Amino acid sequence: MKALVFAVFAASVGVAAAAVETVSDSKGLAKAFERIEKSSPEKKEIVIKSGVYFVEKTLNASSVTSLTIRAEKPGTVEICGGVRITGWKRVLGTPFWAAPAKAADGSNAIFRGLVKNGQWVPVSVLPGGTNRFEHTARFGAFLLPNLAGHWSRPPTREENCVMPYKAEDIPDSMDLSSADIHLLHMWSDSLCTVEKVDRIAKTLVVRETPDWPMGAKEKYEYEIFNVREGMKPGRWFLDRQAGMVYYQPLPGEDVAKLEFVRPKLRHVMVIKGGKDLTIEGIAVSGATPSISQRPGFGGLGSPAALIIGGITGLNLKNVTVKNTSGSGLSLGGCSLVKAVECVISSCGACAVSISGKNVLFERSLVTDAGLVYRASSGVFVSGSDIVLRENEIRNVPYSGLIGFGDRNRFETNFIHHVMQVLHDGAAIYGLHVNGVMRGNVVKDVVALGEGFGVHAYYADENSRNTIIEDNYAEGMPVPIHNHMSANIIVRNNTLVNLGGDMVISFERCVGSEFTGNRIFCDGKLDTVWLDGISKWSGNMVSSGSLPPYEWKPSRVPQPRRHAIPAVRALKKPVLDGFFSEGEWTGDFYHIDRDGKGFQTGFSSALVRFAWDDENLYATFLAANFGNGKMSFGEVWGRDDGVELDLGKGRKIRAFHTGKTSVLPESLAKDVKIAALGKGKNKHPNPNLIRVELSVSWKALGIDPKCELSIPFNARAYQSEFNQMKTYDADFPGGVLVLE
C-alpha cells in the first residue's frame, strides 16, 4: 500500500490553514473519510491522486465545515462502489461466456447492472427493440384526477398481480425464475419478479404489486428482461438461482481482455449536514438498489450513488456520476448550491434529483437515465428558487426535466430524445408555481405507441402563475400541453411541426394566455380547451407557400352531450360515502361546463349513476387541490358543494362541510344521502368530498325501466375561481338513460 501524505500548510496572517490530505489508494480514501466523520475538522482538503478506487464501504461524512474533495488532476479519479467479475469461461455449445457472481458471504449476488470497460451493458430482453408483447388482462375502472384519488375503485390482488399471457410469447420452455417482467403503464412502469407460472392456464403472478393494475387504461404492453432467450451479442443475463452471469460477446471481442464490474454498494459517497463543501474533478460509479427497492414517480427515491444533503454552501465542478443501477446524483435539502460542468450518465433510475432552495445547476450533461426503471426522468427538481440553465438532457425514457415547487427557472437548456418509452410527460414537465421556462430548445421527442401523448412544455395539475416564453419546440403534434392549471402565460415561443398537424392544449385550465407565438405547421391547427385561455392574440402561422397569417380560433359553446347511462345496480349500495368495492359499476362523468355550455377548469368534479327497482342512485366526487382556496359553509353559490337537479325544482345538495339539503323539503323524507367532506373522508386531500345518495322512484313519480330517458343536470360550485360548473348547459341540460 502506498504511503499517505499528510501536510498542513502555513496560513496567511489571520486566516486558518487548511489541512490537506493526499490519498492514493482505496484504504487511504476510506480512512480520510473516517477521520472527517470522527473529528469534523474545519478547513479540510482531501486531494485524490489519479486512479480507480474500489471502495468496500460507503464513504460517509457529516456535519462538515469548509471541506474540499478534489482530484489532483481533474477527470482522472473514479470512486467505484462495484466489484470486478472475474473467472470468465466459454460455455460449450453456446455463444456465451459465464462467470460466478457471488457476494462477500458466498451467497449469490443479485444485481441489475453490468459495466464493461467503463460502459453500461444492456441486459437481455424480449421481444427487443421498440417491440412489445401484449398480455390479455383487462381493468375497466375510471382513472381519477390525482387530486381526487387514483382509481374509481380499488383493484383486487388478482387484478394487480395476475398476468394472462399469449402462449406464443412465453413458451413452456422459457425459465422465468430469474426474469423481470417490465409492465409499461402510461406515465409509470413496473419492474416485477415472477412468483409463479401456470403453464396450463397461461398466467403468471408477479411478486411485487405493480403501480397500475394489469390492463388499466388499455395499457397491455410488457417486456421480459434477464432471460436466456433474450440474449444477443453485447447483452448479458444473470442466473439468480445459480449465481452465474452470462455474456455474449460482440463480433471480434476477446472476453479475456475485457473488464467487467457489477454495482455493489447502495451508495458510494454520502455527505450530510454542514456548510461550505466543494467537490471537484472526481467521478463516482457502481451503486445499486436492492432488487426489492422500487423508485417513485419520475424515478425519484431510488438510492443514489452520490448523496449530498443538508449542506449550506455547496460547489460541484466537473463531477461525474455514471454506471449506477439506481439514481446518480441526489442533492437533498441543500441551499446556496452551484453545480457546473458535471456529467451524470448511465443511471438505472433518475439521473439527478435536486431539492432545497437557491440552487444553480448549469452547463452540465445529463444522459442515458432510466436504463433499469423506465419511468425515470433525467432531472427531478422539487424546491424553490432552483435554476437549471445551459444544460443538455438527452436519451431519457420519460420526461427530460420534472419540476415541482415555487419560483424555479428552467432556461436555455437543450433537451432531446426524451419521452422515448412512456407517455403523458414532456421535455419539461411538472407542477410549476410562479415558475419560468425560458429560451429552451426541444427536438426529437417522438411518441412510442398509443397513449396520452408527449410534449415539449407541460404544466400539470395545480400549476399556477407560470411563464413559458421564448422557447423552441420542433416535431411534436402537441408541443404545448397544460392540464388543470391556472394563469399559465405562453408567449413568444417558436413551435414547429412541418409535415404534420398541431394542437395547442390547455385542458381544464383557467385564466391562461397564449400570445405572440410563431407557429410553423403545414397541417391542421386545433385547440383543446380553448375556454381555458382568457387571452389569445398575435399568434402568427406560417404554412407552406402561404403568407403568414394570424390564427384566431372561434369561441363557441360545446355541443350538447350524449345521454349518459345509469347502470342497473348489482346490489343495493351502502350509502356511507366510501364507494365500497362492488357497489358501483358505472363510469364517472365530468362536470365541467358552465350554464351556457362553455368549458370550465382547474379543480375536478365527477358524477355517476345507478338504479334498481326502488331508487335512483348517484355518487359525486368533487375536489380542489389540497392547498386550494375553499369556502366552507352551506350557502349554495357561495360555498363549495355539489347538486343533483332532477327538474321541477327538485334539487339535492351536499357541501364540503358534509352538510346536505333537499328541495323541496317535502322530498327530503324520500332521499338518503351521505356526504364525507372536510375531516371525514379519510383522504389526504382535505378539500375533497365524496357523496352517495338515493332518491325513490315513487317520490319522483317515475316508473323505472330499461331505456327510459330522464332529464337531469349535475352541478358543482367551486369558489376559488367562482365557477358554477354543470354537466351540460342549463338549457336543455343532460339526459340519463337507464340500462
N, C-alpha and C positions, 0 to 999 in steps of 0.2 A: 504494500500500500504506500502510495506517495505521501510524503510528509505534508502536513498542513502548514501554511504560512500565516502567521498572525502578527499584525503590526498595528501600532497606534501612532498616528501622525500628529506632529505638533500642531496645536491650534493657533490660529491668529489671535491677536490680543483681544480678549473679551468674548471670544467665540469658542464654544466647547468643541473638542476634537471628535471626529467620527472614528469608531473602532472598525477597522477594515479587516475582514477575514477572507482569505482566498482559499477556495476549495478546489480539489482536482479529482475527487472520486465520490462515489455514492455514499459511502460511510461518513466521509467528512461532511458532505452536504447534510446528511441526517443529523449529525452531531451539532452542526451550526444551528439548525432549527431547534434542536433540543435546548441549546443554551439560550436562545431567544425566548422560548416558552418558559424556561425556569426563571430567568432574571429580568426579562422585559427591559433590556438596556435602551438608553436613549442614544440617538445618532449612531446606529449600527449599519454597516455596509457589508454585504456578502457579495464577493466577486467570484464568479464561477468560470473556471477555465474551459476551453473548448472540449467537446466530447458528448457522448450519450450516457446519461446517468440512469441506470435501472434502480429504482428505489423499492425497497421491500415493504415500507410502511408509508402511509400518508404523511407528508411534511406539514406539520401544524404549527401555527404561531398565533398568539392572541395578545390583545392589549399592547400593540406595538406603538412605538413613538419614533418618528424620523428613521424608518427602516428603508434601506435601499437593497434590492436584489437585482443584480445585473450580470450579464455575460461580459467576460473580459474582452471578448471580441463578438459584437452583436451578430446574431444569426448563426452561431456555431455551437450553441448549447441546447440539448434536448433532455428534459427530465421526463422519464418514462415510467408509468405505473404498470407496464406489462411485463411479460416474461417471454423469453425465446422458446420456440418449439423446435426441438432437435430430434434426431434419430429417424429421419425420413427413409422409407424403404419402398421400393416398387411393389405394387400389388399385382401378382402374376395373373395374367389373363384379362387385365383391365388397363385402361389408360391412366389409372390413379396411382398416386403416391400416398403413403399413410405414415402417421407418426403418433405416438402416445400423447394424450393431453391429460395430465394429472395435476391436481392441486398439491400444495406442500405436504398435506397429510396423507397423500396417496389416493385420495378419492378422485373420481372423475371430475375434471374441470368442466364447467358449464359456461359458455360464452357465446355471444352473437356477433363478434367482430374478429377479423383476421387481417393482419398487415404484412405485406410482402415488400421487402426492400423499401420500406417507408411509405408504401402506397396501400390504400384500402383495397381489399379483395372482395368482390361481390359474392354473396352466398348462393348456393344452388337454388333454383326457383322453377316452378311450373305454373302456368304454361310458358312464361318467359316473354320478354319484350314488353309491349303495351297490351298484350293479350291477357284475358282474364277468363277463369271459369265462372259459371253461374250456378249457385245452388237453387233449390226449389222451395225454400221456406217462404212463408207469407205472414205479414203482420200489418193489420189494417187500421191500427189506432191513429187518431188525429195527432199531428205534430203541433204542439202549442208553442206560442212565443216563449222565449226564455223567461221573461218576467212572470209568466203565468204557470210555469212548471216545465214539463217536457212532453210527456205523452198524455193523451186524454184518459188513459187507464194504465195502471202498472202492468208491464209484461210478466208473464209467468216464467218460471225457471226453464221450462221446455222451450218457450218462445225465444228466450235469450240464448240458450246453450246447445240446442239440438239442431244440427245442420243436415238436412237431407241433401244428398249429392247424386250426380249422374254417374252411372256405372262406368261410362267411358272415360270420365275424368279421374276417378280413383279406382284403378283395378284392384282386385283382391290381392294381387301380389305385392302391392305397394306397402311398405312398412312405414307407419305413421308415428312410431313410438318416439322419434326424435324431431318430428315435424313441427313447424309453426304454421298455423292457419292464419293467413292475413285477410281479414274481412275489411272491405272498403265501404265506409258509410258515405255521408255527404261531405261533411267538413271534419270528420274524425275517422279513425280506423281502430281496429283491434287486432293485436297480435296474441294469439292464444295457442296453448299447447293442447294436445289431444288426450282426453281422459279415457275414452273407449270408442270402439268402432263396431257397428252392427253390419257385418258384410251381407247378411241376407236382406235386411230392411234398407240397406244403403243409406245409413245415417251415421253420423259421428257426433260425439258430445265433447265440447271444449271444456277445459278445466276452469278457466277464468271467465267471469261474466263480461261479455263484450259491452262496449259503450252503447251500442244500439241493439235492439232485438234483431234477430235474423230476418232479413227481407223488409225491414222498415223503410218507408218512402221508396219502395220499389228498387232498393239497392241490394242486388243479389251477388255482386262480383266478389271474388276471392282469389287468392293465390296460395300456393303451398311453398314455403321456404324450408330449406335444410332437409331435403330428401335426395337419396342417391339418384333417382330418376331425373332430377333436375340438373345434374352435373353437365358442364360444358367446359371447354378449355378456358382457363383463367378463373374458374369458380372452385368453391370448397364446400365441404359438408362435414358436420360433427356428429358422430355416432355417440349420443349421450349415454347410452347404456354400456357400451364397450369402452368408452373413454379414448376413442381414436378419432383423429382428424384426417380427412382425405382432401387431396388437392389434385386437380387435373391440369397439368402444365400447358402453357401456350406453346404453339409451334416454335421449336428452337430453344426453349428454356431448358437449362440444366439445373434441376432441383438442388443438386449438391452445392450450387453456388448462390442459392437464394437464402435470405434471412427472413424467417417467419416469426412474428411476435403476436401474442394474444393479449388483449387488455386483461388486467387482473384487479387492480385496486378500484374501490368505489370512487375515490377522489385521489388525485395526485398531490395537490397542494391546497391547503385551506388556511386562510388568514382572516381572523375575525376580531374586530374591535380595535380601536386606537385611532391614530392620526398620522398624517404625513408619511404615506407609503409610496415608494417608487419601485416599479418592476420594469426592466428594460432589457431587450435583446435576447430573451430566452424563449424556448418552445416547451410546451407541456403536452404529453400524449399518454395514451394507454390506460384509460379508465373505463369502467363498465358498471351498469346497474346489475342487480341480481335478475335472474330470469323472471321472477315474480313481480318486479317493480315495473309499473306502467306509468308513463307520463300523463299529464293532464292536457287540457286544450292547448293546441299550438306547440306541443312538445315540452311545455313548461313543467318543471318539477322533477324531471329526470336528473339523477346525480350528475354533477358537472365535474370535469377534470380539474379545473381551476376555479376555486370559490374564494371570493373576497367579499366580506360582509361587514357592515357597520364601521366603515372607515371614513373619516372626515379628512379630505385632502389626499386624493389618490391620483397617481400619474402612471399610466401604462404607455409604453412606447416600444414599437417593434416587438410586440409579444405575439407568439403563435400558439394556438391550441389546435391539435389535429388528432385524427385517428383515435377517436373515443366512441364507445358504443352508446353512451348517454349524451348529455349535453356537453358543450365545450366550455364556455366562459360564463360564470354567474357572478354578477355584481349586485349584491343584495343589501338594500338599506344604506347605501353609501351616499355621500354628499361631497360636493366640490370635487368632481371627478373629471379628469381629462384622459381620454384614451385615443391615441393616434397611431396610424401606420401599423395596425395589428392585422393578423391574418387568422381567421377561425375557419377551419375546413374539415371535411370528412368527419362529421358528427352523426351519431345514431339518432339523436333527437334534436331539439332546438339548439342552434349553434351558440347564440348569445342571449342571455336574459339580463335585463337591467331593471332594478327597482331603486327607488330613492329619490333624490332631488338634486338639481343643479349638476347635471351630468352632460359632458360633451364627448361624443363618440364620432370620430371623423377620420377621413382619408384611410379607411380600412377596407379589407376584403372579407366578405362572408360568403362561403361557397360550399356546396355539397352537404347540406343539412338533411336530417330525416332519412339517413341511409338504413336505419332499422325501423324506426317508428315513423310511418309515412305521413301522419297528420301533424308534422312538425313545421314550425316557421323558421326562417333564417334568424331573425332578431325578434325578441319579445320584450316590450317596454311596458312597465307599469310604475307610475310615479308622477312627479311634477317637475316642470322646467328641465326636461330632458331633451337634448338636441342631438339628432343624427344628421350629419351632412357630409357630402362628398364621399360617400361610401359606395362600393359596388356590392350588390347582393344578387346571387345567381344560383341556379341549379338547386331548387328547393321544391319539395313535393306539395307543400301547402303555401300559405301566404309568405311573401318575402319579409315583410315587416308588420308586426302586430303591435298596436299602440293602445294602451289603456292609461287614463289619467288626465291630468289637468295641465294646461299650458305647455304641452310638449310640441316640439317643432321638428319636422322631417323635411330637410331642404337639400336640393341639388344632389340627390342620390341617383345612381344608375341601377335600375332593378330589371332583371331579365331572366327568362327561363325559370319562372316560378309558377306555382299552381300546376305542376306537372302531373299530379296524380288525383288530387281531390277537387271539390267544388265549394261554392259559397265562401269565397275568400278573395284576396286581391294582392297585388304587389304591395300596396299599403292598405291595411285593414285595421279596424279597431273600434273602440268606444272612446271617441275623442271629445274632450270637453275643453273649450277655449283653445283648441289646437290649431296648428298650421301645417299644411302640406304645400310646399312652395318649390318651384323650379326643378322638380324631379323628372326623370326620363324613364319611361316604362316601355319595353318592347318584348316581343317573343313570348307572350303569355297566351297559351292556347289550351282550350278545354279538352280533356281526355274523356270521351264517353258522355253520357247524358247526366244532367244534374242541374243544380241551381245556378250554374254559370261561374265565370271567372272575370275579374275586373282589374282595373288599374288602381282606382281610388275609391274607398268604400268606408263610409261612416255608418256603423251599425247601431243597434238598439241603445237608446239613451245618449247618443252623441248629441252635443249641443254647442252652438256658438263657435263653429269651426270654419276656417277659411281654407279652400282648395284653390290655389291660384298659380298661374304662370307655369303650369306643368305640361308635359308632353306625354301622350299615350298613342301607341301605334298597334293596329292589328287586332283590336278587341271589339266585338259587336256591341258590348255594353261597357264602355270604359269607365263611366261614372255610375255608381250604384250606391244609393243611400237608403237606409231602412229604419223606420221608426225613430227618426232623428228630428231635431228641431233647430231651426235657424242656421242651416248649413249654407255658406256662401261659396258658390263655384263660379270663378270669374277668370277671364283672360287665359284660358287653357287652350292648347292645340291638340285636337282629337282627330286621329287619322284611322280610317278603315277603308282603304281603296279596294274596290272589287267586292265589297260586302255591304250589308245594312248596318245601321247604327241606332241604338236605343239609349236615351238618357233617362235614368231611373231614379225617382225619389219616392220609393214605395212606402206608404204610410208615414210620410214626413209632414211637417208643418213649418210654415214661416220661412221657407228657404228661398235662395236666389240663384239664378243661372244667367249670367250676363257677360257680354264681351268675349265670348268664346269663339274660336276659329275651328270649323269642322270641315274635314276633307273626306267626303264619302260619295261613292258612285251609286250606292244602292238606296234603299228606302230609309227614311228617317221616321222615328217614332218616339213617343214618350211613355213612361209608366208613372202613373200617379201625378199627372200634371198639376192637379189641385194642391199638391204639397209644395208647389213653388209659387210664392207670392209675388216675386218679381222676375220677369223674363224679358230681356231686351238686349239688342245689339249682338245677337249671335249669328255670325256670318258663315255661310255654307259655300264651299267650292265643290262642284260635281262635274267631272268630265270636262267637256269643252264649253259648258255653260258659264256665263259670267257669274261672279259671286253674288249671292242674294242673302237677305236677312230671313232667318227662319222664324215664323210667327205661328206656332200651333194654335188651333182653335180650342177654346174652353167651352165645353158643353156638358150638361148633366149626363150621368151614366145611364145606359139603357136599363129598363126595368128588369129586375132579376127574375130568374125562373122560379117556379114553385119549388119549395123545399120539402123533403119528406119528413113526416113524423112516423118513426118506425114502431111497429107493434112491440110492446114490452115483452120480453121473455119471462119476466117475473115482476111483481109489483116492487118498484123502487122503495127503499127505506129513505125517507126524506130527512136526512141528517146533515146534508151539505158536504159529504165526503166522496161522492161519486164512486161508491164501492164497486169492486170488480164484479162483472156480470150483470150489473143493474142497467147499464146504458150501452146500447149497441150502435146508435146513430152517430153521424159526424157532427162536429161543431160547424157553425157558420158565423162569419164575421159581421159585426155590427159596426159599419164603417162609412156610412154616408150621412149627409145632413138632410134636413127636411125637403130640400129642393133636388136632391139626387146627386150632389157633388161629393167628392171624396173627402173624408176626414182622416186624421192620422195620429201618430205618436203612440199613445197608450192603447191597450188592447181590450176588446170586449167581444165575447162569443156567446152563442146560444145554440141549443139543440132541443129536440122534442121527441117524445114517445107517447104511446097511448095504449089503453086497454078498454074493456067494455064499460068501465066506470068513470075513468078520468082521462083528461089531457095532462101530460107531464112536461115540464120544461126545466132545463138547467141553464144557469148563466155563470160565466166565468169572466170577471172583469178585473183589470189590474192596471195600476200605474207603476212606474219604476219605484224601487224602494226609497230613493231619495227625491221622488217627485213631490210636487205640491198637491195637497188634498184639502178638501173641505168636508169635515166630518160633522154631519147634522142630519136632519130629517126633512129638509125643505126641498121639494123637487125643483130642479132647475137652478139651484144654488149649491146644493151639496151632492157629492159623488154618489151615484146609485144607478140601478137598472130598473127597467119597466117592461112588462108584457102587456101589450094593448090588444084586446080582443074585440074592439069596436063597441059601439053603443054605450060609450062611457065606462066600459069595464076595463079597469087597469089594476095590475098587481105590481107593487113596487118593493124594492129592497135597497137599503142604503149600506154604505161601507161601515157604518157603525154596527150593523147587524139588525137594526130596526126595520120593520116592514109595515106596509099599509095596503089596503084594498079599497077600490072604488067600484061601485057604490058600497057603502058599508053593509048593505043587505047581502052582498055576495061573500062577505068575509067568512060566514059560517060554512061555506062550501069550498073554501080554499085552505090548503095546508101548505106551509112554507117554512123552510129552514134557511137562514142566511148566516153564513160564517164570515164575519167581517174582521175588522182590526182586532188583533189579540186573540182571535178564536179559531183561526183557520189552520193552525199548526203548519204554517208555511213560512219560510224565511223572509218572504216579502210581506211586510205589514200592510201594504197598500193593495191587497188582493181580496176579492170577495168571491165566495162560491155560494150559489143559490140553487136549491132544489124546491120545486113547487108542484102542486097538483090542483086542478080545479075540476069539479064534477061536470060531466056532460049534462046531467039533469038541470043543474043551475044555469048552464049556458043555453038550454033549450035545443040541444043538438043530439040527433040520433047517430052515433058513430058507425061508420062502415068504411071498408077499404075504398080508396079512390075518391073519398069525399074531400072537397076543397073548402078551406076555412080561411077567411081573410084575417090578417093579424099584422102587427108590427112589433118590433123589439127595439128598445132604446137604451142608451147608456149616457148619462151626463157625466162628463169628466171636466172638472173645474179648472185644471191647470191652464188650458188654452180655451176655456169657455166653449166647449164643444158639446152640443146635443147630437149625439150620434144615433142613427137609425139603421135598421136592417135594410129598408128601402125607403124611397121618398115618401113623405107623409101622405101624398095622394098619388096613386091609389093604395100604397102600402104593399105588403107582401102577401103571399098565399102559402098555406100549409096544405099538403096532401097526405091523407092517412094511407099508410102502406101496411 
